[in-house]
Amino acid sequence: QVQLVESGGGLVQPGGSLTLSCAPSRWTLEYYQIGWFRQVPGKEREGVSCISSTDGNTRYADSVKGRFTISRDNAKNTATLQMNDLAPEDTAVYYCAADLWGDCSKWQQEPEYEAWGQGTQVTVSS
C-alpha cells in the first residue's frame, strides 16, 4: 500500500515557525505531485499547498500565501512545508498526499491523490 509519513508538527507560539516534512515509506516521491492539507475537528479538510511532479509549479491557499512555502528535494525523497508567522487559526492536523504525475491543476480535489499520510498535529497557542 502506498503510504506517506509526515513529521515536524508540534506546539508553537503565535508568530513562530514550523517545518513539516513528508516522505514515502517505501517508494520514490520524484514523480508525484505533493499536496498539503489540513483539518480542524468538525470542519472539512482544506488544501493548503501543492507542488507539481515535474516543473516545480506551486499553489497556495489564500490564507497561507506569503507565510508558507512548499518545496521538494527529490534527492532526499522528501517534500517540505515551511510555515512562518503562524497564527492560532493555523492550528490543525496537517496531511500530505501524493498524486502521480500531477501538475497541481486539480490540487484541491482529494480524489486525485493516490496516497495520504496519517497526519501531524500543529498547534499554535501562547
C-alpha positions in Angstrom: 0.0 0.0 0.0 1.3 3.4 -0.9 2.0 5.4 2.3 3.4 8.7 3.3 4.8 9.8 6.6 4.6 13.3 7.9 6.8 14.8 10.6 7.6 18.1 12.2 4.3 19.0 13.9 4.1 20.4 17.4 3.3 23.3 19.6 4.4 26.8 18.6 3.6 30.3 19.8 1.9 32.8 17.5 4.3 34.3 15.1 6.6 31.3 15.3 7.6 28.8 12.6 7.5 25.1 12.0 8.7 22.9 9.2 6.7 19.9 8.2 8.2 17.0 6.2 6.6 14.4 4.1 8.3 11.2 2.9 7.1 8.0 1.3 7.5 4.8 3.3 8.9 2.5 0.6 8.8 4.3 -2.8 10.2 7.3 -4.6 8.5 10.7 -4.4 10.1 12.0 -7.6 7.2 11.6 -10.0 4.4 12.7 -7.6 2.7 15.9 -7.1 2.6 16.6 -3.4 -0.3 18.4 -1.7 -0.6 19.5 1.9 -4.0 19.6 3.5 -5.2 20.5 7.0 -8.2 19.7 9.0 -9.8 21.1 12.2 -12.2 18.9 14.1 -15.7 19.5 12.9 -14.6 21.0 9.6 -13.8 19.7 6.2 -10.2 19.1 5.2 -8.8 22.0 3.2 -6.0 22.3 0.7 -3.0 24.3 1.9 -0.4 24.0 -0.8 0.8 21.9 -3.8 4.0 21.3 -5.7 3.9 19.7 -9.1 5.6 16.4 -10.0 7.9 17.8 -12.7 8.3 21.6 -13.2 8.1 22.8 -9.6 4.9 24.7 -10.1 3.3 25.6 -6.8 -0.1 26.6 -5.4 -1.2 28.1 -2.1 -4.4 28.7 -0.4 -5.1 32.4 0.0 -5.0 32.0 3.8 -1.3 30.9 3.8 0.2 32.9 0.8 3.3 34.8 1.8 3.7 32.7 5.0 4.0 29.1 3.9 6.5 27.7 1.4 6.3 24.3 -0.2 9.4 22.6 -1.6 10.7 19.2 -2.6 14.1 17.6 -2.6 14.0 14.5 -4.8 17.5 13.5 -3.9 16.4 13.2 -0.3 13.0 11.8 -1.3 11.2 14.4 0.8 8.7 17.3 0.5 8.6 20.1 2.9 6.2 22.8 4.1 7.9 25.7 5.8 5.3 27.6 7.9 6.2 31.1 9.1 4.3 33.7 11.1 1.9 31.1 12.4 -1.4 32.1 13.9 -3.9 30.3 16.1 -6.2 29.7 13.1 -3.4 27.6 11.5 -4.0 25.0 14.3 -5.0 21.7 12.6 -3.9 18.3 11.7 -1.8 18.6 8.6 -1.7 15.9 6.0 0.5 15.3 2.9 -0.8 13.5 -0.2 0.7 12.3 -3.4 -0.7 12.3 -7.0 1.3 10.5 -9.7 2.3 12.9 -12.5 0.1 15.7 -11.1 0.6 19.3 -12.2 -1.4 21.0 -9.4 -4.2 21.9 -11.8 -6.6 20.0 -9.6 -4.6 20.2 -6.4 -7.5 20.8 -4.0 -9.5 17.8 -5.3 -8.8 15.0 -2.8 -9.8 12.1 -5.1 -6.9 13.0 -7.3 -4.4 11.7 -4.7 -3.4 8.1 -4.5 -1.6 8.2 -1.2 -2.1 10.0 2.1 -0.2 10.3 5.3 -1.6 9.8 8.8 -1.3 13.5 9.7 0.7 15.5 12.1 -0.8 17.9 14.7 0.2 21.6 14.5 -0.9 23.7 17.5 -0.4 27.5 17.6 -1.0 28.8 21.0 0.5 31.1 23.6 
